[in-house]
Amino acid sequence: MLLHPAKSPAVVQSSNDIATGVHDFHGRLGITSGRRSSEARRWADAAAEAKDKALAAGAKGVGAARTLGTETLDRAGSVKGRLSSGIAERTRRRRGGAEERDGEG
């Protein structure tokens, strides 16, 4: 898609002329070419298509970010649970050891 709508037909025509020349040259060399010629479209249609593609790509990115965020939040919750359990266990052990010392003295 070109940003200047008035110049786009000329650019498409030039591109097609060059492609035709390259295709003819490949034919003389015995090389097959699978390139199609570009189609001239209304500039507004091309711009709308580019916008739609960008929105679709953005939506995919948002979905991926949401999934990653959810997974990260789940992992953080799991780590938090293990960490708090470990701290609570160490605290119980320390209190138990202090009570034993108090009972001996």
Secondary structure as GFF3:
##gff-version 3
##sequence-region A 1 105
A	DSSP	alpha_helix	8	29	.	.	.	ID=ss1
A	DSSP	alpha_helix	43	104	.	.	.	ID=ss2
###
